[in-house]
Amino acid sequence: MRCLTERVLVIGLGLIGGSLASALRARSICRTVIGFDRDKDELETALRLGIIEEAATDLLEAAARADVIVLAVPVKAIESVLAEILPVLRPDTILTDVGSVKGNVVRSAIALFGCTPKRFIPGHPIAGSEKSGVAAADATLFEHHKVIITPLPESDPAAVTLIARMWQSVGAQVLQMDVDRHDEVLAATSHLPHLLAFSLVDTLAQEQDCNDIFRYAAGGFRDFTRVAASDPTMWHDIGLANKQAILQKIDEFTSGVNRLRTAIESEDSLAMLGIFTRAKAAREHFSKILSGSAYSQNNMMIKDTTFYAQPGGQVQGTIRAPGDKSISHRSIMLGSLADGITEITGFLEGEDSLATLQAFRDMGVVIEGPHQGAVKIYGVGINGLRQPPGPIYVGNSGTTIRLMSGLLAGQSFDSELSGDASLSKRPMERVAKPLRLMGADVQTGENGCPPVKIKGGQTLKGINYEMPMASAQVKSCVMLAGLYAEGETTVIEPAPTRDHTERMLRGFGYSVDVAGNKVSLSGGGSLTATKIDVPADISSSTFFMVAAAICPDSDITLEHVGINPTRIGVINILRAMGSNLELLNEREVGGEPVADIRIRYAPLKGIRIPEDQVPLAIDEFPALFIAAVCAEGETVLTGAEELRVKESDRIQAMVDGLKILGADIEGTPDGAMIRGSEMGGGVIESHDDHRIAMAFTIASLRATGNIEIRECANVATSFPNFVELAQQVGIRVRKEEK
């Protein structure tokens, strides 16, 4: 590895300082690693073990020669060390530290330098162990761990870059954070747990029968109190250095413990269950964040996922796709607003649906699960939601943000909805405008995109709203707002869209009138808890339907698929193209029609897709584009401008990708003209759109070369086990995560 700098001086050769020095040497990141420690024995040990190349006995002389100085001393000692070396520092010397508190370090530096030092870049590696001293130094300590650097507004960008690269070079993941935010976060996630562990062990040790307590302690006690074996002096210093933030977190923790105590004392089962289910869900989400597989609003690193699909294969077998995402969303929303306990089976445990579930937990709803698709919701009633602790983050879910905008418009509290980078580009004025007509106070962000800010306490009135564009999300948003509106709310559709909201409202006992293209309901009613069996998602099933339809000798059966009349456009279109498709075992479950779908290969022919079928298949068109390329003749799609404002511009994404593969396709403002043609291989950008990624995966069945599909992490939003099921039925695809 190329050297980043000449001489690095590490002051303080404990576990962190010694490990950094050892890692720098092992990777030849600088020409010379110099070590200094007040303890001569530690200094000699570091030199003897090869952790440092040079042992400094004169701190000032070493500091004067160093290009980078790392302050690896206790946080309370940093100020005195800075004061000592300040007179000999060169203007080009870069300073950094490893302390877990940044505010007091920065204040000390400003006081000593008389201004904000431009080449002082505070840092904090999130790594360590209960061992201490230079003998415990580990050159691999920082690998796959985070290091937070907290540059100041005046910091020299070149110095920031060098310190970041230094940590990256020893295997760490570098994040940047504001100084005050760092200290607040660390007070909650590191300082408080350590101090509580010390306090708990100290309290129990003073009990008369403490020997029995410790002798019979289970693994949970050992795990929780493990950190009480850390250096007491270090934690004494941290407690004083981050005093205000720690005291605030202790007060918040004490309040939470008191709530739990009250719930246990009064035998309030629902309150106890709420605390435990929220905590379990938060812990699981935290684990996903650590593994890089969860949505997050705080710039956490998300795994870069790539699919590699090989040509050939055939599709055989019987499978069940994940639960319907649209129904999963609505089951959580209406179950939360119902009176009583709603039990759900078949719930889709994808990121989008989980975002909705977490949003209602944040608003005070007790929800058990999901566990293997089972969810139990303890409804709070139509007026029982509580203000969430902060903005509601919905990840990549357009359904969540649009439907909840209507629901939140009728609440007494203020709220804010935000999402990831992809969602933040999607239009929200289409729901904001009708809500404003109802009397809601709704603000959208730049260009009418998220975040969506909603002021509570507004009086809503029913409206007669004629939608300019067919959209189930807009229709559902207005209807959910109508639950809280005075009088009747009517939505008039220009074309049929999925009617899951209407069906489910009726399932919860709420009166909804449907007459032709008009849907009406009156506000002020209530919902009664029910049981919901979520059918398999026809949108997810579509990828396997098309896979079998285009691949010779294929024969696949998809079980328990929802065939709602407003969602069967894909079935009608595939049949019109000549697909050998059968609906078996048709039945109704919880108000939703379902069937098993069997598809066997048959040659497809190009068609002009009827515009009345477009809204009924709007989410299925990425897969249908692949079917059209594999069909004989020309397929023409019109009236699908809605595709341009999905998770990506799906028309452009499919046109661009198919041209890369050599297909004969031309995009139009509201659709495309696709001519039957051969596909080769190539590299496809999915634009973080799960349906684009899955569509090009099935294209490999008829391609002549390998297809690499990038930015596939969001497939988890709707189809968490897509790759596994694809492999199971014979599609040659694998995924890599970085």
N, C-alpha and C positions, 0 to 999 in steps of 0.2 A: 504494500500500500504506500502511496506517495505521502511524504511527510507534510503535515499541515503547518508546522512551525518548527523553530530550532530548539528552544529550551523551554520546558514546562517545569515550574516549581510547584510541588504539592506541599502545602503547609499543614501538617497534622496527618500522621500516618496511622490512623485508626482503621476500622473496617472499610469505610467508604474511601478515604484518601488512599489507603494502601491498595485497595482493589482497583481504583482508577489508575494509579501509578503502574500497577502490574499490567493492566489492560493496555495502557499506552505503550509500554515496552513490548509486550507480546505482539502487538500489531504494527510496531515501528511507525507510530503516528507522529512522533517528533524525533529530533536528533538525539536529545538528551533529556532524561527524566531525573530531576533533582528532587530529593526529599528533605524535609526539615521536620523535626519533632523535638519538643522540650525534653522528652524522655529519651536519654541517650541509649538506653537499652533497646527501645523500640527502633531507633534510628539505625543502630548496628544490626538488629535483626533484619530490617528491610534491606540493608545492603548485602548481608550474608545470603538472604534468600533470593537475591536477584530481582527484587521488586522495584528497586531504584538503581540507577547507574551511578549516581553521585550523592553522597551524604553531606548535606550542608551543616557546618557547625557555626557559621556566621550568617544569621538570617539576613542582615542588611546587604551583605556582599552578594548573597544568592539572589535576593530580590532585585538588586540592581542589574543583574545579568539576564534575568528571566524575560522571555517574550510573553508567556502566559503564566499567571499565578492563580492557583486554585486554593481557596481558603477552605480547608476541610477540618476546621476546629469547631467546638461547640458554639451555638449561636450567640451565647452571651460573651464569648471570647473574641468574636469577629471584630468588634469595634477596637479593642486594644491592639490586636494584631495589625489592623489597617493603620492605626495611628503610628505604630512602630515602623512600618515599612514605607509610609507615605513620603518621607523626605528623599528616599532613593529611587522612587518609581520614575521610569522614563515616560515621556508623553505617549509613546507607542505601545506601552505594556498593556495587555488585556487582563482584566481581573474578573474572576467569577468565584462563586462559592457553592456549597452543597447543603446549606442549612434548610431545615423544613419550615422555617418562618422567614418571610421576606420583608415585611413591613419595617421591622426594627433595624434590619441590616441596611436597607436603603436609607432610612432616616439617619443612621450613623454615618454612612458614606457621604451623604449630602452635608452633614454637619462638619465632617473632617475636611472635605474638599472645598467647601464653601459654595458649591454648586452641584448640580447633578453630574456625576462623572460619566462622560460619554463612552468610555471604554470599560465600564464596570457592568457586566451582564450577570445579574443574579440567576442562580440555577438551583434545582432541587431534584436529585435522582430519587425516584420512588422504588427503592430497593434496599435490602438489608437483611440482617438475621439477628438472632439473640446473641451471637458470638461477637466479641469485640477484640480490638488490638490488631496490630499489623500481621501477626501470625495467622489470623483468620482471613487475610486478604485473598480474594478470588477474582482472577482475571475475567471470569465469565459472569460475574455478579450482575452486570447491567444488560446482558443479552435478553431481548424480548421484554424488557421492562421500560417503563416510561420515565422520561426526564422532562420536567417542566422548567422552561426558562421564562423569566419575567422581564423582558427588556423594558426600558423606560422610554418615554416619547423622544428624549434627546439622545438615545443610544446610537452609537456608530453602527450602521448596517453591516459593515465589513466585520466588526467585532462580533455582532450577533451571529452572522453566518459562520464564522470560525468556531465559536463555542458550540453551535448546533451541530456542525460537522464533526467536531471532536467527540461529542456524545454519540452521534450516529455511528462513528467509526468504531466504537467499542460495543456496538450491537444494540444500542438503546433506540427507542422511538421518542422523538422530540416533539413536544407540544409547547405552545406559547400561551401565556395567560397573564392577565392583569395582576399586579402585586396584591391588591386588597382582596381580589377574588380568590387568588391562590391561598391566602391565609384563612379565608372563610371556608373554602372547600377542605383544606387540610385539617382545620379544627374539627370538622364534622366527620371526616373519613379516616383520619389517622390519630390526631391528638386525643379526641374524646374517647375512642375505643381503648387506647392505651391507658389513659388516666382512669377509666372505669375498671379496667382489669386490675390495675394496682389497688384501687379502692376496694374492689370486691374481695381480693385475696387478703388484704389487710383486715377488712371487717371480719371475715370468716376465721382468720388466724387468731383473732382475739376471743373467739367463743371458747367456752370451757371444754367442749367435746370436739375441738377442731381436728384432732387426730383421726377420729372416725369420719369426719366430713371429707378430709383429704384422702383417707385410705380407700373410701368407697366412691370417690368421684368418678363419674362416667366420662366418656370421650368428649362430650359437649363442654364440660367444665374445663377439661384440659385444653381443648382447642381455644376456648374463649379467653382463658387466662394465660395462654402461652406467652403473650407479649409482656406480661408482668415480669418476665425474666430479663427485660432490657435494662440498659444502663440507667440507674436512678438519677444520676447527676445530669445526664443529657435531658431526661424528661422533666426534671426540676427547671432547667433552663428554658425548655420549650414552654412549660406552663406559664412562666413569667413573661417570656418574649411575645407570646400570642394570647395574652391574658384576656383581652376584651372579646375576641372571637370565640375563645374556649368557654368563657363564662356564658356567652349567649347560647352556645350549643348545650351546655350543661342545663341551663334553664329550660330549653326546649325539650331536652330529654326528660328532665324532671316532670314537666307537664305531661309528657306522654306516659310516663310510669304512673303518674297519679290517675290518668284516665283508665289505664289498665287496672289499677287497684280498685277504683270505683266500680268498674264493670264486674270484677270478680266478687267484690263485697256484696253487690246488689244482685248477683247472679244474672247479669244482663248478657244472655248468650249471644244475641245479635251483635252487640258492641264488641264482645270478645272475638267473635268470628270475623267481624270487620277488621279488627286490628291484625289478626293472624293471617287472613287471606291477603290483605294489602301488603303485609310484610313479606309473605311468601312470594307474591307476584313481583314485588320490587327486587327481592333477592335473585329471583330467576332472571329478571331483566338485567340486573347488574352482571350476572354471570355471562349473559349473551353479549353485553357490551365488552366485557373483558376478552371474549373470544372473537369479537369483531363481527357478530352476526345479528346485531340488533339495530333497529332504527334509533337515532339519537339526535337531539337538537343542539348538543354542545360540542360539535366538531370532533367527536371521537372518530377514530380511524375505522372505516368500514372496509371489509375485505373486498379486494378487487377479484371478481369472479369471472372466469372465462370458460366457455363451452367449446369443446373440440369434437366435431361431428365428422364421422367417416362415411363415405358413400356405401350404398348397398344395405343389405339387411331386409327383413320383412317383418310385418307386424302380426303377431299371433297371441291369443290368450284371452283371459277374462279378468278385468280389473275394475276397481271402483275409484273414480277420481275424487279429489277432496270435496268437502261440502261447499255448497253454493255460497259465494262470497256475498252477494247481494242480500240473501236471506240471513246469513250469519250476522251481518251488520245490523239489520233491522230487528233481529231477535234480541240483541243486546239492548238496543235503544228502547223498544217497546216493553221488553221485560223489565227494564229499570223503572219505567214510568207506571207500571201496572201495580195494582194492589194484590199482594200475595207472592207466592214463590213460583217462578217460572223455571221449568226444567227443559234443557235443550240437549239433544243428541245430534251427532253428525256435524258439530260446529267446526268451521274451518280455522285451524290453528296457524294461519298465515299472519304475516306482519300487519297487513291492513286491518284484518278483523281484530287482532290483538290491540291495535291502536284504539279502536272504538271501545273495546272492553276496558282498557286502562283509563280512557277518558271518563267513563262512568264511575269507575272506582275512585278517581280523583274528585268526583262530585258526590261522594258519600254513599255510593251504592255498594252493598256487600255482595260479592260475586265469588262463588266457589268454582275452581277449575280455571281453564279447561284441562281435563284429563281424558285423553283418548276420545276427544270430541264431546265429552259431557261437561255441561255448564249448569250451575244452579244460581239463579238470580233472586235475591231478596228485594223485591220491588219496593220503592219508596213512595209510590203514588205520583200522580201527574204533576203535583206541585211540591214534591219532596226533595228535589235536587238541591245540593249545597254548592256554594261558590268554590271552585277549585283553588288550590294553593297558588297557582300561577297560570301562565298561558298553557292551553291544551295543545300538545304536540301530536300530530296525527301521521307523521312519517310521510308516506307516499300516497295516502288514501284520499282520492278525490271524493269518493262516496261519503266518507266520514265528515270531511270538512263542509261539503255542501248540505248534506242532510242535517248535520248538527247546527249549521247556521240558522236553519228554520226553527229547530227545537230551542236553541238558546235565545232566539229573539223574544221568546215569551217568558223568560225567567226574570226574577227580581234582581239578580246580580249581574255585574259586568263580567264579560268574558272575552277571551282572545283565542283565536285558532291559528296555528301556524303549521308548516310542514317542511319537508326536505327541499333540496335545491330543485328537484324536478317539479314537485307540487307547487313551489313558489313561482313558477312560470305560467300556471294555469289560470284561466279567467274565472273570476268570482263575481263579477258584476251581474252575470246572468241570474244569480240567486239574490244578490243584494238589491237589485232594482224592484222586484215584486215585494220583497220584505219591507222596503221603504214605503211602498204603496200601502202596506198594511199598518204603517205607523211605527215600524221598527227603526232604531237608530243604528245603522250598520255602516262601517267604514272599511274600505279595502285599501291595500297598499299600492305601490307604484304600478301604473298601467292596469289597475283593477285586479291585481293578483294578491295572494296572501302576503301578510297576515290579514285576517278578518277580525275586526274589533267590533263588539256588540255591547251597547249600553243597556243595562237591565232596567226594569221598572217601567217600561213603556206600555201603553195601552194599545193592543192590537185590535184591528177591526177586519172582519171578513171582506174579501174582495172577489170580483169576478175576473180571473186572470186568463187571458188568451196568450198562450206561449208562442213566441215568434219562431221557435225551433223545437222540434221534438226532443225531449230530454227527461228521462225518468228521474234523474237526480234533482232537476229543477222542480218537477211536479211534486216529488216527495218532500222537498224542502218547504214548499208553500203549504202542503197539507199538514206537515208537522207543526208549522207556525199556526195553522188554522185551529189546532187543538186548543190554543190559548187565546184565540181571537173571539171578539164579540160578533155574534151572528154567523152567517153561513159563508164558507169559503169554497169557491168553485174554480177548478182549473180546466181549461179547454185545450185539448191537444191537437196540433196540426196533423199528427199521425200517431198510431198506437205505439206506446212504449211499455216496458215491463211494468207489471202491476203488482209487484210483491208487497208494496206498502199498503195498498188497498186491501189485498187479501189478508195480510197479517193483522191490520187494524180490526177487521171483522173477526179474525180468530181470537183477538183479545176482547171481543164483545163491544167494539166501538162501531156505531152506525156510519156506513159510508154508502153513498148513492152513486151508482155508475149508470149513466144514460148515454149511449153512443160514445162520443169523444169528450164527454163531460164527467168530471169526478167532483163530488161535493160532500162536505161534512160540516157540522156545526160545532163550535167550540163549547167548552164547559163540561164535557163528559168525563168519563173515567174508563180505565182499562182494567180488565180482570186477568190475573195470571193464568197461564195455560201451559201445555206441553208442546214442544216443537221438535219435529224430526227433520233436520236439514237435508234435503236431497243433494246428490252429487251435482257439482256445478257444470252446466252445459258448456260454459265458456272454456273451462279447463278440459272437459271431455272432447271439445272440438279438435284439439291438436291430434288426438289419437283417432278421431273419426276421419279427419283429412289424411292422416298417415296411412290408414288402411285403404282409403279410397284411391290413393295415388300409387300404391306399391303393389306390384303383381304378387299373387299368391297369398295376400294378406287376408286375415279373418279375425276380427276382434269383437268382443262383447263388453260393453260398458254398463255396469250395473247401477240401478237406482238413480238414474239421471233425471233431473227436473226438466219437464217438457211443458213448462208454462206457455200458454198460447202467445204471450208477448215476447218469448225468447226463442221460438223455434224457427227463426229465419234461416239459420244455418242448415237445419234439416230440409227445409223447403228448397233452398238453393242447391244443396248437394244432390237432392233427388232430381231437380230440374236439369242438372249437369249429367245425369245418368248414373249416379251412384247406386250401388246395391245396398240399400239401407232398410232395415226392418225395426219396427218398434214392438217389443215383446213385453208381456206381463204388465200392461198398462193399468195403473191404479191411482188413487188419490190418497195422499198422506198429509195430514194437517192442513188441508185446504189447497195443497199444491199437487198438480198432476205429475206423476213420475212414471218412468218406464225403463226397461233394459234396452239398450240400443246395440244392434248387431250390424256391422259393416263388413262386407267382403269386396275385394277389389273388382272393379269393372272400369273399362275405359271411359273417361270423362270427355264431354264436349263443351266448348265455349258457349256462353249464353249472354244475353243482355239481362242483367240482374234487375228484376222488377223493383221500382223505387219503394213500393209499399212493403217490401221485405227488408229494406235497409235498416230501419230503426229496430227491427226484430233480430238483427244480427250484427249490431254495430260493433260489439267487442270481438266478434269472431272473424272480422275481415283480414287481419294479418295472416291467419291460417288459410282463409279462402283465397287470398292472393296466390299462395303456393299451389292450391288446387287448380287455379286458373292457368298457371304456367304449365302445369302437367296435362291440361286438357287440349283436345284437338280444336283448332279454330280460335276465334277471338271472344274474349269475355269483356264486357263493358260495364263498368260501375259508375253510376251517377247518383246525385242526391246524398252523398256521404261526406259533406263538408265538416260534420261533427268530428270525423276522424283526425282532422288537423289540430284539434285542441284537446287531445287525450294526453296520456303521460308523455307522449312525444307527438310530433306531426306524423301520424302513422302512415299517411299516404306517401309523404316524401321519404320516410325511413324505409318503407317497403320498396318503393321505386328505386331508390339509391342502392339498396342492398341487392335487389334482383338484377340490376344492371351490372353490378360487380360480378355476379355469377354468370353473366352472359345472357340473361333472359331478355325477351323482346317486350318491353313495357313502356308506356308513356303515361305520366301523371297529368291530371287535369285539376282545375280548382276544386271540384267536388267529387273526384273519384280517379279512375284510371282506365286505360285501355290495355288489356293484357292478351298477348298472343301466345299460343302454345309454342314452347321452345325448350331447348336443352339448357340445363344448368351445369356449370362447372364448379370449381372451388374458389375460395377467396376469403378475405378477412372482412367481417361484417361488424359495423358499429350498431349496437342495439339502442343507444341513447338512453340507457338505464330504463328501458321500457320492457317489462317482463313478457308481454305478448309478442313483441318483435323478436326477442331472444328465442322464445319457444317455437315461433313460426319458422325461423331459419334452421332450427334444429331438425324439424321434420323434413325440411327441404333436402337434407342430406340423403334421404331415402332414394331420391331420383337424381342426385348430383353425380358428376363424374370425378369430382375432386374433393379434397378435404375442405371443410368449412370451419373457420375460427370465428366465434361470436364473442365479442367483448362486452363488458359492462353488464353482466348478467346477475348481479347480486339481488336485484329487485324481483327476480323470479320467486323468491321467498314470500313476496307480498300476497300472492294468490295461489301458488302451487309449490309448497315447500319440498315435496318429494318427487318433483317432476323428473329429474335425471334418473332417479332410482326406478321409477315406473317405466320410463322410456327404455332403460336397459333391460328391464324384466320382459318387455314385449318384443324386444329384438332390434331396437334402434341403437346404432353404434355411436354413443355419445359419452363423453366423460367431462368432468369439470375440474378446474384447478382454482384454488383460492390463494391469494397472496396477502 
